Amino acid sequence: MPDKSFLTWPFFEDRHRTLANGIERWCETNLPVDHADIDAACREFVRKLGRDGWLAHTAPDPEAPLPLDVRTLCLVRETLARHDGLADFAFAMQGLGAGPVSLFGNAKQRDWLRRTRSGQAIAAFALTEPQSGSDVANIALTARQFGDGYILDGEKTWISNGGIADLYVVFARTGEGAGAKGLSAFLVPDGLPGFSIAERLDVIAPHPLARLKFERVAVPAYAMIGAPGDGFKIAMATLDIFRATVGAAALGFARRALDEALARAKSRELFGAPLAELQIVQEKIAEMAVDVDAAALLVYRAAWAKDNGAARVTREAAMAKLYATDRAQSVIDKAVQIHGGDGVRRGHIVERLYREIRALRIYEGASEVQKIIIARQTLAGAKS
């Protein structure tokens, strides 16, 4: 039985505790799903999550009865990740992909949200390029005005849901200013002439990922989200919300690793006694437990701050993502060690967790970038 004592912390309201129990029951009923075909599995996850109302939390309309609640997103991601990393991926990418439309889109653009929330359409967030990952200001894909619209030329890469998405939020250089000041965001449906999937990308924990190519892709002026030059602001505001949820997914992986390690330590004998009686194993368990609780505190602090009116949680979200992902890697590594040979046997739960966690320390801002963000924010707030 997973530890739920953290739900009594003051970060949460009764509605969060009810939701946490609900998503736990949903996972027990609907998971696992066959991963033999990753694209099909993701589509199935999106369909089921939409059918049963969970995607309603990902990208609500500003006037919707269910406002955006980051603690809810984190609780859902943590629970899904503890059960199945691909289910978490499917949920998270619906939110990240549709997030800019939810936060900044006009009424016509927000028509898409009814489809993403119901699971009828899959969304993608197309920011990264071959020469511009964490350095968003270095984006090279261009969107130049032509007639009453724009022409997009360039590439995006490492795009989650690439190849299965129905709509992409694409960040492009429109040239209102240098660097970050010259970026805009566009809503681009799949299937436009000149838009293609240049390459599907295979990684150690399989997910739908692709390199996208834009060759004179024409989009109307009303495809722009927000105003010209708002792209950087839109990207950062979206990532402010979803970076904390990446920490929540890592926390879910870490909790599952700790649970598996506890079960192994209690059941496996060495030298005539359970592993749990060895002090060196107890030391690992203690360190894992501390890392899990400390990560949870940082994740839910960031989520609570955003939900309670903080305009920006850049520092808090960066701390949550950095600590939760890095320490989850350590927790999972200890779980592998406690499992011995079984821990590296392909298909074992801790072996799967070992592969799943690694990417979280890279995407949506690598750990090194989070340290730069934290340092700059801390320095900016320090008195001279």
N, C-alpha and C positions, 0 to 999 in steps of 0.2 A: 504494500500500500504506500503510495507516494506521500511524502510529508506535505501537509496542507496547513501547518501551524502558521506559516507566514501570512495567511489570509486574515489573521486577527490583527495584523499590524495596522497602525492608524492611516496608512496610505489608502486603505480600501473602505468602501461603503458596502452595505448589505447587498446592493445590486451586483457588485463585483463578485461577492462570494457566491451568489446564486448563479451568475454566469459561469464561474469557474467550475462549479459542480455540473452545469449543463454541458459544457464542452468536454468535460471528462467522460460523461455518459455517452456523448456523441462519438467520441473516439473509440470507446469500448464496443460500440455497436457497428461502426462503419469502417474500422481499420482492422487489419491491414488491407491494402489494395495491391493487386499484382503489379510489380514494377518491371515485368519483362519488356513491355513497350512503354518507355518513359513518357512519350508524348501522349499516348492514350491514358496513362495513369494520371497525368496532370489534368487532362481534360475531364476525367472522371472525378477527380478531387474538386475541381472548380464547379462542376455540375452539382455534386452533392452538397458542397458548402453553400452554394447559392440556393439550392432547393430548400435547405433547412434553415436559411436565414442568417447564417454566420457571416456571409459577405456583406450583409447590410451594415456592418460595423466598419467596413474598410474605407469607403469614400462617400459619405453621405452628402446630400445637398445642404447648403448652409442653413436653410429653413426647415430641414427635416426633423421629425420628432426624435430621431436618434442622432444627436450631435456627435461629432468626432471625439472619441474618448481614448486617449493613448493608453491608459491603464487597461482598458478592455482589449485593445490590440495586443498589448504585451501578454496578458493572461492567456489569450487564445493562442498566440504564437508559442509561448512557453509550453502549453499543454500539447499542442499539435507536434512540436519538435520532440517532446519526450516520447511520443508514440511513433512518429514517422516524419523524418526530415523532409520528404517530398511533399507531404501534406502541408507542412508549415510553409514550404516554398510556394506552393500554389496559392495559399491564402495571402501571404505577404506580397507577392508580385501583383495580385489584384489591387491591393492597397497602394503600393508604390506606383504602379502604372497609371491608375486612375486618380491618384492623389493630387497632381497638379490641376486636373479638371475640377475636382471637388473644391480645392482651395481658391482657384483663380479663374475658372472657366465661366463663360457666359451661359445664359439659359439654354441656348441651342446646343452648346457643347455638352452641357450636363445631361442632355437626353441620353448620352452614352452610359451614364452612371446607372440608369435603370437596368441596362443589359449586363454591366459588369457585376452589379450587386446580386442579380438573379442567377448568375453563372451562365448566361447566354452568350457572353462575349468575354474574351480573354484580353487583358491589358498588358502593356510593356512600357518600360521607362528607358528611353534610348539616350543615354548621356555619354558613355565612355567611347573613346576613339582609339585607333592604333597608337597615336602619339599623345593622347591626353586621357589619362585615367583619373587620378585624384586631382590633377591640375585642370580643373574645369575651365578656367579662363583661357586655356590653350586650345579650345575647340576650333577645328578647322572646317567642318562641314558648313557649306555656305547656303544661305537662303537669300536670293537676290530678287528684288521686285521685278515683275514682268506682267504688264497689263494690269488686271485687277487682282493679281495674286502674287505668288512667289514660286521660284524654281529652286529646288533643293539638289545640291550636288555634294557627294562625299561618302564617307563610310562611318559606321558605328560598329563596335565590337564588344564581345562579352555581354551581349544583351540577353537578359533573362526573359524567357518565353519567346525568344526569337525563333521564328519558324512556326509557332502555333498561335501567336497573338492575332486578334482581330483589329486592334488599334494600338498605335505607338505614339507616345509623347516624345517628340524628337526636338533636341536642342541644337540650334544652328546659329551661325554667325551672320547677323544682319547688318553689322557695321555702324551702329549708332555711336560707338565710342571704341576705345582700345580695350583689349583684354575682356574682362568680365562685363564691362559696360556695353559691349556690342553683341550680346547674345539674346535670342528670343526663343520661345517654345511654340511648337506646332502640334496639332492633333492630326495624325496621319493614319488613315484607315489602311488596312492591308489590301493589296491587289491593285494599287495605283500603277499606271504605266511607268516603267523606269525603276520601280522599287523591287529589289530582289534579295533573296537570302543567298549571300555569296558563299557561306560556309557554315556548317554545323560544327560546334566545338565540343569535344569530348573531355570530360574532367574526371577526377578520381571518385567523386560522388556524383553520378550521372544526374543531370538536370537539362531541360531544354535551354540551350545557349547557342547564340549565332552571331556571325558577322553580317551586317546589313549593308547593302550597297544602294546608293541613290544616284541615278543618272538622269538628270533633267526631270525630276519628279515635280509635277505642277500641283500646287495646292492653292485653294482660294484664300483671299485675305482673311476671311472669317475663320480659317483654320488656326490662326494665331491665338494662343492662350495669353490673356492679359494684353499689355501694350508692347510695342517695339522696344527692345532693350531690357525687358523684364525677365529674361530667361534665367540669369544667374540668381536673382531673388527667388524666382519660382523653384528652381532646383534646390537651393539651400533651405527654403522653408519646408519643402517636402522631406528632405533628408533630416532636418531637425526632428521631425516626428518619427521617421522610420528608423533612424540610427538607434534610438533607444529600444525599438522592437527587435533589432538584430541582437542586441544584448539579451533580450528575453528568450530568443530562440536558442542562443548559446547556453543560457541558464537551463532551458529544458533539456538540452543534450547532457549537461553536467549532472542534473538531478537523476536522469536515467542511468548515467554511468555510476553515480554513487549508489543508487539502489541495486544495480547489478553487482557492484563490488561488495556491498554488505551481504547480499545473498550468497555470493561465492565464499566470502570469508567465514561465514557461519556454517556452510555445508561442506567445505573442502578441508580435509585433514592433512596435516604435515607433522611427521614425527610423533604420531599418536594423539594429536590434539587438533582442534579446529584452527585454521589460519587466524581467526579472530583473536586467539589467545596470545599470538606473537606480538611483542611490543613494536617491532618494526612495521607490522601491518597496521596496528593501532595508530601509529604515527601517521601513516598514509591516510587512514580514514579520518583522523582529526583534521589534517590539512585540507582534505577534500570538503569536509563539512564547513569549515571556516570559509573556504573559497566560494562555496555555493551561497551561503548566507550573505557574505559581503557583496557578491555580485547582485543578488536579489535586492539588497538595500539600494545600490546605485541605480539599478534599472528602474525600480519603482519610485525612487526619488525623482528621477528625470521625468517619468510619466506623470506623477502627481503634480509636479511643478507646471508642466504644460497644461494639464487639465484645470489647474487653478489659476489660469490667467497670465502666466508668464509669456511675454511676447516672443522671446527667443530662449531656447534652452540649449544653445550650442555647446557650452562648456559641460553642462550636466549630461547631455546625450553622448558627447564624445567620451567622457569618463565612463559612462555606463557601457558603451560599446567596447572601448579599449579593455577595461578590466574583465568584463563578463566573457568576452571571446578568448582573451589570453589565458584566463584562469580555467575556463572550460577545457581548453587544450590540455592543461596540466592535470585536471581532474580525470579526464578521459585516459590520458597516458598512464596514470596510476591504476585506473581500473583495468587497463590492458595488462599491466604488470602483475596485478593480483590474480588475473585469470591465467597467467602463464601462457602456454602454447595455445590454449583455446582462444586467447585474446587476439591472436593474429590469424585465426582460421577464418577464411573468407565465408561470409554469411553470418558469423556470430554477431550479436548485437553490439558488443563493444568494438569489434573491428569496423562495423558500419559507422558507429559514432566517431571513430578515429578518422575515417575518411570524410565524414560530413562536416566536422568542426573546422577543418583547415581553411576552407574558403571564407568563412565568416571573419577571419582576421585580415582579409584583403578587401572584399567588396564593400561598397558604400563608404569608402575611405579606409585605407590600410591602417594598421595599428600605429605605424610611424607617423602618419598624417594626423591621427587623433592626438598624438603627443604634441605635435606642433600647434594644433588648435587649442589644446588645453593650456599650453605654455603662453600662447599669445593672449588668450582670454584672461589668464591669471595676471600676466604682466600689465595688461590694459587696466585691470581693476586695482592694481597696487598704487598706493600713494607715493609720490616722489619724495 
